[in-house]
Amino acid sequence: MKILNFGSLNVDYVYEVEHFVSPGETISSNDRCCSHSCI
């Protein structure tokens, strides 16, 4: 079997949060956005 691949796929997940997380802290996100692009 041979596989030929041209290009790549890049997926970014962006999370909306109230503030940056401090060490040892766990928080929930308010929203998530998924962005993808083909190169």
C-alpha positions as CSV (number, residue, x, y, z in Angstrom):
1,M,0.0,0.0,0.0
2,K,1.2,3.5,-0.8
3,I,-0.1,6.8,0.6
4,L,0.6,10.1,-1.0
5,N,-0.2,13.3,1.0
6,F,-0.1,16.8,-0.2
7,G,-0.4,19.5,2.4
8,S,-1.5,19.3,6.0
9,L,-4.3,20.2,8.4
10,N,-4.0,22.6,11.3
11,V,-6.8,22.7,13.9
12,D,-6.9,25.4,16.6
13,Y,-9.1,25.4,19.7
14,V,-9.7,28.8,21.3
15,Y,-11.3,28.9,24.8
16,E,-12.9,31.9,26.4
17,V,-12.2,32.2,30.1
18,E,-12.8,34.8,32.8
19,H,-9.1,35.0,33.7
20,F,-5.7,33.3,33.2
21,V,-5.3,30.2,35.3
22,S,-3.1,30.3,38.3
23,P,-0.8,27.4,39.3
24,G,-2.9,24.6,40.9
25,E,-6.2,26.2,39.8
26,T,-8.8,24.6,37.6
27,I,-11.5,26.7,35.8
28,S,-14.2,26.1,33.2
29,S,-14.4,27.9,29.9
30,N,-17.3,30.0,28.9
31,D,-17.1,29.2,25.2
32,R,-15.0,27.3,22.7
33,C,-14.3,28.0,19.0
34,C,-12.7,25.6,16.6
35,S,-10.8,27.0,13.6
36,H,-9.2,24.9,11.0
37,S,-7.2,25.6,7.9
38,C,-5.7,23.5,5.2
39,I,-2.2,24.2,4.1
